[in-house]
Amino acid sequence: MPLLKDGREVDNVWAHAEDGHELSPGGCITVSLGRFLSEHDVLLARNEAIGVRLAPSDDPGLLKEHLDRLHVIEVMFPKYTDGRGYSIAQLLRRRLGYKGEMRAVGHVLRDQLGYMKRAGFDAMMFDSANAEDIYAEATAELSEVYQATADGRETVFVKRHRGRA
């Protein structure tokens, strides 16, 4: 499945290590939140890039003291009707100040791409033959926004207020 980062297809060098499976001796891996919290000393001592995969029910606040050591956080979207991943992204970017790569994985659809970018995702696993073109169209559809989010775009309200001043 293609990986889009900042709207461009890139090679995915990350592998997810399922709970209960042995870790590969090297390379970039992601693990579940539970595994990271129980084995974080061992994982961080590997001297390899490490990431965490968050399920919709996970509390991203549990990563607060480790955010500066994580290279990627993957947020699972198990089905398109589950929007908890957007809330997780907002918490990580806006409240916890996470600056690293945040990746949407799982059931990612074209109609979600623009919202994912606004929520703070800079990468997503998106299965399409022309993923870059679809991403560009999806993220350019809305020229104005009403809600402030992690992407930093000015809202309509801010623009109106500035226009009146």
Residue frames as a rotation matrix with the C-alpha (Angstrom) as fourth column:
MET 1
0.587 0.809 0.000 0.00
0.809 -0.587 0.000 0.00
0.000 0.000 -1.000 0.00
PRO 2
-0.037 -0.639 0.768 1.49
0.551 -0.655 -0.518 3.39
0.834 0.404 0.377 -0.95
LEU 3
0.085 -0.039 -0.996 2.66
0.921 -0.378 0.093 5.75
-0.380 -0.925 0.004 1.76
LEU 4
0.354 0.063 0.933 1.95
0.527 -0.838 -0.144 9.44
0.773 0.542 -0.330 1.16
LYS 5
0.030 -0.377 -0.926 4.06
0.916 -0.359 0.176 11.92
-0.399 -0.854 0.335 3.11
ASP 6
-0.308 -0.036 -0.951 3.29
0.004 -0.999 0.036 15.59
-0.952 0.008 0.308 2.63
GLY 7
0.526 0.713 -0.464 1.33
-0.483 -0.199 -0.853 14.62
-0.700 0.672 0.240 -0.46
ARG 8
0.110 -0.574 -0.811 4.13
-0.957 0.160 -0.243 12.66
0.269 0.803 -0.532 -2.15
GLU 9
0.963 0.186 -0.194 4.52
-0.154 0.974 0.169 8.91
0.220 -0.133 0.966 -2.44
VAL 10
0.071 -0.959 0.275 7.58
-0.966 -0.134 -0.220 7.74
0.247 -0.250 -0.936 -0.51
ASP 11
-0.204 -0.239 -0.949 9.14
-0.075 0.971 -0.228 4.41
0.976 0.025 -0.216 0.42
ASN 12
0.705 0.468 0.533 7.87
-0.596 -0.017 0.803 2.96
0.385 -0.883 0.267 3.67
VAL 13
-0.258 -0.899 -0.353 10.87
-0.354 0.428 -0.831 1.82
0.899 -0.090 -0.429 5.73
TRP 14
-0.479 0.165 0.862 8.75
-0.876 -0.035 -0.481 1.08
-0.049 -0.986 0.162 8.82
ALA 15
-0.443 0.387 -0.809 7.46
0.012 0.905 0.426 -2.31
0.897 0.179 -0.405 9.94
HIS 16
0.167 0.565 0.808 4.89
-0.896 -0.256 0.364 -2.93
0.412 -0.785 0.463 12.66
ALA 17
-0.802 -0.433 -0.412 5.82
-0.179 0.832 -0.526 -5.54
0.570 -0.348 -0.744 15.29
GLU 18
0.256 0.962 -0.093 2.66
-0.274 0.164 0.948 -7.20
0.927 -0.217 0.305 16.57
ASP 19
0.166 -0.104 0.981 2.37
-0.986 -0.029 0.164 -7.84
0.011 -0.994 -0.108 20.31
GLY 20
0.670 0.064 0.740 3.91
-0.332 0.917 0.220 -11.19
-0.665 -0.393 0.636 21.26
HIS 21
0.889 -0.407 0.210 6.20
0.391 0.437 -0.810 -11.31
0.238 0.803 0.547 18.23
GLU 22
0.226 -0.908 -0.352 9.94
0.766 -0.058 0.640 -10.98
-0.602 -0.414 0.683 18.54
LEU 23
0.754 -0.027 -0.656 11.49
-0.251 -0.935 -0.250 -7.72
-0.607 0.353 -0.712 17.34
SER 24
0.804 -0.553 0.217 13.79
0.429 0.288 -0.856 -7.71
0.411 0.782 0.469 14.34
PRO 25
0.211 -0.804 -0.556 17.40
0.940 0.012 0.340 -7.00
-0.266 -0.595 0.759 15.29
GLY 26
-0.758 -0.482 -0.439 17.45
0.352 -0.869 0.348 -3.72
-0.549 0.109 0.828 13.38
GLY 27
-0.665 0.479 0.572 15.39
0.538 -0.224 0.813 -1.32
0.518 0.849 -0.109 11.34
CYS 28
-0.831 0.440 0.340 12.55
-0.522 -0.828 -0.206 1.07
0.191 -0.349 0.918 11.97
ILE 29
-0.644 0.624 -0.443 9.65
0.565 0.778 0.276 -0.47
0.516 -0.073 -0.853 13.89
THR 30
-0.364 0.625 0.690 6.38
-0.754 -0.633 0.176 0.56
0.547 -0.456 0.702 15.44
VAL 31
-0.837 0.156 -0.524 4.79
0.398 0.831 -0.388 -1.22
0.375 -0.534 -0.758 18.38
SER 32
0.226 0.974 0.026 1.47
0.572 -0.154 0.805 -0.94
0.788 -0.167 -0.592 20.19
LEU 33
0.205 -0.074 0.976 1.08
-0.559 -0.828 0.054 1.59
0.804 -0.556 -0.211 23.00
GLY 34
0.924 0.210 0.320 0.87
-0.383 0.480 0.789 -1.19
0.012 -0.852 0.524 25.59
ARG 35
0.687 -0.726 -0.017 4.07
0.711 0.678 -0.189 -2.80
0.149 0.117 0.982 24.38
PHE 36
0.070 -0.678 0.731 5.87
0.242 -0.700 -0.672 0.53
0.968 0.224 0.115 24.22
LEU 37
0.426 0.152 0.892 4.87
-0.696 -0.576 0.430 1.43
0.579 -0.803 -0.139 27.78
SER 38
0.957 -0.028 0.288 5.91
-0.185 0.704 0.686 -1.95
-0.222 -0.710 0.668 29.18
GLU 39
0.505 -0.798 0.328 9.18
0.808 0.571 0.145 -2.24
-0.303 0.192 0.933 27.18
HIS 40
0.985 -0.014 0.170 10.12
0.075 -0.861 -0.504 1.38
0.154 0.509 -0.847 26.52
ASP 41
0.500 -0.864 0.057 13.58
-0.549 -0.266 0.793 1.12
-0.670 -0.428 -0.607 28.13
VAL 42
-0.092 -0.502 0.860 14.52
0.366 0.786 0.498 -1.82
-0.926 0.361 0.111 25.89
LEU 43
0.550 0.400 0.733 12.94
0.813 -0.057 -0.579 -0.28
-0.189 0.915 -0.356 22.79
LEU 44
0.986 -0.168 -0.023 14.61
-0.169 -0.972 -0.161 3.10
0.005 0.162 -0.987 23.23
ALA 45
0.317 -0.922 0.221 17.99
-0.446 0.061 0.893 1.47
-0.837 -0.382 -0.392 23.99
ARG 46
0.540 -0.057 0.840 17.94
0.591 0.737 -0.330 -0.29
-0.600 0.674 0.431 20.58
ASN 47
-0.313 -0.652 -0.691 19.40
-0.035 -0.719 0.694 2.86
-0.949 0.241 0.202 19.05
GLU 48
-0.807 0.213 0.551 17.04
0.588 0.206 0.782 2.42
0.053 0.955 -0.292 16.11
ALA 49
-0.764 0.612 0.202 14.10
-0.539 -0.779 0.320 4.56
0.354 0.136 0.925 15.03
ILE 50
-0.827 0.521 -0.212 11.05
0.556 0.696 -0.455 3.65
-0.089 -0.494 -0.865 17.11
GLY 51
-0.700 0.682 0.211 7.40
-0.511 -0.685 0.519 4.48
0.499 0.256 0.828 16.71
VAL 52
-0.809 0.531 0.252 4.08
0.017 0.450 -0.893 3.72
-0.587 -0.719 -0.373 18.36
ARG 53
-0.728 0.686 0.006 0.81
0.069 0.064 0.996 2.58
0.682 0.725 -0.094 16.79
LEU 54
-0.863 0.474 0.175 -2.23
-0.348 -0.306 -0.886 3.95
-0.366 -0.826 0.429 18.60
ALA 55
-0.635 0.767 0.095 -5.59
0.732 0.558 0.391 2.21
0.247 0.318 -0.915 18.52
PRO 56
-0.187 0.636 0.749 -8.75
0.105 -0.745 0.659 4.38
0.977 0.202 0.073 18.69
SER 57
0.792 0.567 -0.226 -9.22
0.242 0.048 0.969 3.54
0.560 -0.822 -0.099 22.37
ASP 58
0.009 -0.886 -0.463 -5.62
0.959 0.139 -0.248 4.42
0.284 -0.442 0.851 23.38
ASP 59
0.890 0.189 -0.415 -4.80
0.355 -0.858 0.370 7.50
-0.286 -0.477 -0.831 25.46
PRO 60
0.497 -0.746 0.443 -2.12
0.491 -0.179 -0.852 9.51
0.716 0.641 0.278 23.63
GLY 61
0.669 -0.206 0.714 -1.39
-0.570 -0.759 0.315 11.40
0.477 -0.617 -0.626 26.85
LEU 62
0.906 -0.337 0.258 0.45
0.049 0.688 0.725 8.33
-0.421 -0.643 0.639 28.12
LEU 63
0.464 -0.751 0.470 3.20
0.865 0.268 -0.425 9.13
0.193 0.603 0.774 25.59
LYS 64
0.978 0.070 0.195 3.76
0.062 -0.997 0.051 12.68
0.198 -0.038 -0.979 26.83
GLU 65
0.621 -0.782 0.062 7.16
-0.416 -0.262 0.871 12.09
-0.664 -0.566 -0.488 28.43
HIS 66
-0.060 -0.647 0.760 8.41
0.401 0.682 0.612 10.08
-0.914 0.341 0.218 25.42
LEU 67
0.830 0.546 0.115 7.24
0.295 -0.254 -0.921 12.20
-0.474 0.798 -0.372 22.48
ASP 68
0.592 -0.653 -0.472 10.67
-0.745 -0.667 -0.010 13.69
-0.309 0.357 -0.881 21.81
ARG 69
-0.438 -0.788 0.434 12.12
-0.558 0.616 0.556 10.18
-0.705 0.002 -0.709 21.37
LEU 70
0.118 0.569 0.814 9.47
0.413 0.717 -0.562 8.87
-0.903 0.403 -0.151 18.96
HIS 71
-0.848 -0.506 -0.155 10.11
0.032 -0.342 0.939 9.14
-0.528 0.792 0.307 15.24
VAL 72
-0.698 0.691 -0.186 6.61
-0.328 -0.079 0.941 8.27
0.636 0.718 0.282 14.08
ILE 73
-0.675 0.634 0.378 3.18
-0.230 0.307 -0.924 7.80
-0.701 -0.710 -0.061 15.61
GLU 74
-0.869 0.464 -0.170 0.74
-0.006 0.334 0.942 5.72
0.494 0.820 -0.288 13.62
VAL 75
-0.588 0.772 0.241 -2.94
-0.581 -0.196 -0.790 6.26
-0.562 -0.605 0.564 14.34
MET 76
-0.915 0.246 0.320 -5.25
0.359 0.860 0.363 3.41
-0.186 0.447 -0.875 13.42
PHE 77
-0.364 0.880 -0.307 -8.48
-0.892 -0.424 -0.158 3.96
-0.269 0.216 0.939 11.51
PRO 78
-0.763 0.000 0.646 -10.09
-0.032 0.999 -0.039 0.49
-0.646 -0.051 -0.762 11.74
LYS 79
-0.174 0.721 0.671 -13.12
0.973 0.232 0.002 1.61
-0.155 0.653 -0.741 9.73
TYR 80
-0.635 -0.171 0.753 -14.06
0.496 -0.838 0.228 4.83
0.592 0.518 0.617 7.99
THR 81
0.369 0.871 0.324 -16.89
0.203 -0.415 0.887 5.58
0.907 -0.262 -0.330 10.45
ASP 82
0.579 -0.240 -0.779 -14.50
0.814 0.119 0.568 5.71
-0.044 -0.963 0.265 13.42
GLY 83
0.588 -0.269 0.763 -13.37
0.203 -0.864 -0.461 9.31
0.783 0.426 -0.453 13.86
ARG 84
0.948 -0.216 -0.234 -11.44
0.215 -0.110 0.970 8.93
-0.235 -0.970 -0.058 17.12
GLY 85
0.158 -0.947 0.280 -8.17
0.979 0.187 0.079 9.09
-0.128 0.262 0.957 15.18
TYR 86
0.142 -0.038 0.989 -8.84
0.432 -0.897 -0.096 12.77
0.891 0.441 -0.111 14.43
SER 87
0.913 0.228 0.339 -9.17
-0.201 -0.471 0.859 13.50
0.356 -0.852 -0.384 18.13
ILE 88
0.673 -0.736 -0.076 -5.96
0.602 0.485 0.634 11.63
-0.430 -0.472 0.769 18.85
ALA 89
-0.008 -0.681 0.733 -4.17
0.921 -0.290 -0.259 13.68
0.389 0.673 0.629 16.18
GLN 90
0.453 0.252 0.855 -5.47
0.037 -0.964 0.265 16.94
0.891 -0.088 -0.446 17.64
LEU 91
0.996 -0.088 0.017 -4.36
-0.015 0.018 1.000 15.97
-0.089 -0.996 0.017 21.14
LEU 92
0.406 -0.905 0.131 -0.90
0.848 0.426 0.316 15.01
-0.341 -0.017 0.940 19.95
ARG 93
-0.143 -0.486 0.862 -0.31
0.823 -0.542 -0.169 18.10
0.550 0.685 0.478 17.81
ARG 94
0.150 0.315 0.937 -2.10
0.030 -0.949 0.314 20.88
0.988 -0.019 -0.151 19.65
ARG 95
0.882 0.277 0.380 -2.06
-0.346 -0.164 0.924 19.89
0.319 -0.947 -0.049 23.32
LEU 96
0.801 -0.586 0.126 1.00
0.317 0.593 0.741 17.69
-0.509 -0.553 0.660 23.62
GLY 97
0.568 -0.565 -0.598 3.11
-0.643 -0.758 0.106 19.49
-0.513 0.325 -0.794 20.99
TYR 98
0.243 -0.480 0.843 4.21
0.377 0.847 0.374 16.42
-0.894 0.227 0.386 19.05
LYS 99
0.280 -0.255 -0.926 6.38
-0.681 -0.732 -0.004 17.51
-0.677 0.632 -0.378 16.10
GLY 100
-0.692 -0.634 0.344 7.34
-0.263 0.666 0.698 14.17
-0.672 0.393 -0.628 14.55
GLU 101
-0.795 0.383 -0.470 5.68
-0.429 0.193 0.883 12.25
0.429 0.903 0.010 11.75
MET 102
-0.440 0.749 0.495 2.06
-0.391 0.336 -0.857 11.33
-0.808 -0.570 0.145 12.38
ARG 103
-0.891 -0.015 -0.453 0.71
-0.420 0.400 0.814 8.67
0.169 0.916 -0.363 10.07
ALA 104
0.095 0.962 0.256 -2.87
-0.886 0.199 -0.419 7.50
-0.455 -0.187 0.871 9.44
VAL 105
-0.880 -0.362 -0.308 -3.06
-0.459 0.814 0.355 3.75
0.122 0.454 -0.883 8.88
GLY 106
-0.610 0.686 0.396 -5.91
0.224 0.629 -0.744 1.36
-0.760 -0.365 -0.538 8.33
HIS 107
-0.031 0.733 0.680 -9.11
0.979 0.160 -0.129 2.20
-0.203 0.661 -0.722 6.48
VAL 108
-0.412 -0.213 -0.886 -8.20
0.115 -0.977 0.181 5.56
-0.904 -0.027 0.427 4.89
LEU 109
0.214 0.603 0.768 -10.52
0.908 0.167 -0.384 6.88
-0.360 0.780 -0.512 2.18
ARG 110
-0.457 -0.383 0.803 -10.17
0.767 -0.627 0.137 9.72
0.451 0.678 0.581 -0.32
ASP 111
0.369 0.720 0.587 -12.88
0.277 -0.688 0.670 11.80
0.887 -0.085 -0.453 1.42
GLN 112
0.869 -0.059 -0.491 -10.87
0.490 -0.028 0.871 11.75
-0.065 -0.998 0.005 4.65
LEU 113
0.084 -0.978 0.192 -7.55
0.957 0.025 -0.288 13.02
0.276 0.208 0.938 3.29
GLY 114
-0.116 -0.094 0.989 -8.26
0.140 -0.987 -0.077 16.74
0.983 0.130 0.127 3.61
TYR 115
0.781 0.472 0.409 -9.59
-0.347 -0.217 0.912 16.31
0.519 -0.855 -0.006 7.15
MET 116
0.748 -0.578 -0.326 -6.60
0.664 0.651 0.368 14.20
-0.001 -0.492 0.870 8.10
LYS 117
-0.196 -0.831 0.521 -4.22
0.734 -0.476 -0.483 16.90
0.650 0.288 0.704 6.91
ARG 118
0.117 0.326 0.938 -6.16
-0.274 -0.898 0.346 19.52
0.955 -0.297 -0.016 8.88
ALA 119
0.953 0.302 -0.008 -6.05
-0.094 0.324 0.941 17.34
0.287 -0.897 0.337 11.99
GLY 120
0.499 -0.834 0.235 -2.25
-0.783 -0.317 0.535 17.16
-0.372 -0.451 -0.811 11.85
PHE 121
0.557 -0.320 0.766 -1.44
0.350 0.927 0.133 14.03
-0.753 0.195 0.628 9.86
ASP 122
0.209 -0.541 -0.815 1.50
-0.789 -0.586 0.187 14.51
-0.578 0.603 -0.549 7.54
ALA 123
-0.797 -0.423 -0.431 1.54
-0.595 0.670 0.444 10.93
0.101 0.610 -0.786 6.28
MET 124
0.155 0.869 0.470 -1.06
-0.752 0.412 -0.515 8.32
-0.641 -0.274 0.717 5.44
MET 125
-0.852 -0.255 0.458 -1.24
0.037 0.842 0.539 4.85
-0.523 0.476 -0.707 4.00
PHE 126
0.088 0.878 -0.471 -3.58
-0.563 -0.346 -0.750 5.29
-0.822 0.331 0.464 1.05
ASP 127
-0.452 -0.236 0.860 -4.30
0.341 0.845 0.411 2.57
-0.824 0.479 -0.302 -1.49
SER 128
0.745 0.640 -0.191 -4.73
0.048 -0.337 -0.940 4.09
-0.666 0.691 -0.282 -4.94
ALA 129
0.371 -0.597 0.711 -2.91
0.918 0.350 -0.185 3.92
-0.138 0.722 0.678 -8.25
ASN 130
-0.133 -0.381 0.915 -2.70
0.517 -0.814 -0.264 7.72
0.845 0.438 0.305 -8.54
ALA 131
0.259 0.257 -0.931 -2.50
0.963 0.004 0.269 8.55
0.072 -0.967 -0.246 -4.83
GLU 132
-0.678 -0.589 -0.439 -0.57
0.627 -0.776 0.073 11.83
-0.384 -0.226 0.895 -5.25
ASP 133
-0.830 0.420 0.367 -3.17
0.047 -0.603 0.796 13.31
0.556 0.678 0.481 -7.63
ILE 134
0.133 0.927 -0.351 -6.05
0.536 0.230 0.812 12.22
0.834 -0.296 -0.466 -5.44
TYR 135
-0.037 -0.242 -0.970 -4.36
0.979 -0.203 0.013 13.69
-0.200 -0.949 0.244 -2.36
ALA 136
-0.932 -0.359 -0.045 -3.81
0.337 -0.908 0.250 17.04
-0.131 0.218 0.967 -4.13
GLU 137
-0.493 0.829 0.265 -7.48
0.048 -0.278 0.959 17.21
0.869 0.486 0.097 -5.21
ALA 138
0.250 0.657 -0.712 -8.82
0.723 0.363 0.588 16.16
0.644 -0.661 -0.384 -1.81
THR 139
-0.142 -0.383 -0.913 -6.73
0.934 -0.356 0.004 18.63
-0.327 -0.852 0.408 0.19
ALA 140
-0.975 -0.223 -0.027 -7.54
0.197 -0.908 0.370 21.56
-0.107 0.355 0.929 -2.12
GLU 141
-0.403 0.893 0.200 -11.33
0.765 0.209 0.609 21.11
0.502 0.399 -0.767 -2.18
LEU 142
0.630 0.653 -0.421 -12.16
0.775 -0.491 0.397 23.50
0.053 -0.576 -0.816 0.64
SER 143
-0.030 -0.669 0.743 -10.72
0.503 -0.652 -0.567 26.98
0.864 0.357 0.356 0.19
GLU 144
-0.259 0.010 0.966 -11.98
-0.662 -0.730 -0.170 28.33
0.703 -0.684 0.196 3.53
VAL 145
-0.387 0.083 -0.918 -12.29
0.522 0.841 -0.144 26.71
0.760 -0.535 -0.369 6.95
TYR 146
0.416 0.659 0.627 -14.36
-0.244 -0.583 0.775 27.48
0.876 -0.475 -0.082 10.02
GLN 147
0.999 -0.041 -0.021 -12.54
0.034 0.347 0.937 25.50
-0.031 -0.937 0.348 12.70
ALA 148
0.294 -0.952 0.087 -9.01
-0.944 -0.304 -0.130 25.99
0.150 -0.044 -0.988 13.88
THR 149
0.998 -0.053 0.041 -6.94
0.046 0.986 0.159 22.82
-0.049 -0.156 0.986 13.64
ALA 150
0.476 -0.879 0.037 -3.36
0.305 0.205 0.930 21.65
-0.825 -0.431 0.365 13.60
ASP 151
0.211 -0.439 0.873 -2.61
0.976 0.144 -0.163 22.68
-0.054 0.887 0.459 10.00
GLY 152
-0.481 -0.514 -0.710 -2.43
0.615 -0.775 0.144 26.37
-0.625 -0.368 0.689 10.93
ARG 153
-0.568 0.333 0.753 -4.86
0.631 -0.412 0.658 27.70
0.529 0.848 0.024 8.29
GLU 154
-0.962 0.274 -0.017 -6.67
-0.218 -0.800 -0.559 30.89
-0.167 -0.533 0.829 9.27
THR 155
-0.453 0.875 0.169 -10.36
0.789 0.482 -0.380 30.45
-0.414 -0.039 -0.909 9.91
VAL 156
-0.145 0.542 0.827 -13.07
0.722 -0.514 0.464 32.48
0.677 0.664 -0.317 8.22
PHE 157
0.778 0.507 -0.371 -13.76
0.611 -0.472 0.635 34.18
0.147 -0.721 -0.678 11.55
VAL 158
0.094 -0.839 -0.535 -10.17
0.627 -0.367 0.687 35.39
-0.773 -0.401 0.492 11.93
LYS 159
-0.677 -0.341 0.652 -10.16
0.736 -0.337 0.588 36.71
0.020 0.878 0.479 8.36
ARG 160
0.230 0.850 0.473 -13.45
0.690 -0.486 0.537 38.55
0.687 0.202 -0.698 8.89
HIS 161
0.748 0.018 -0.663 -12.26
0.598 -0.452 0.662 40.08
-0.288 -0.892 -0.349 12.15
ARG 162
-0.325 -0.932 -0.161 -9.02
0.657 -0.344 0.671 41.25
-0.680 0.112 0.724 10.54
GLY 163
-0.499 0.201 0.843 -11.03
0.775 -0.333 0.537 42.72
0.388 0.921 0.010 7.66
ARG 164
0.580 0.809 0.093 -13.15
0.636 -0.522 0.568 44.78
0.509 -0.270 -0.818 10.05
ALA 165
0.438 -0.472 -0.765 -10.21
0.736 -0.302 0.607 46.10
-0.517 -0.828 0.215 12.04
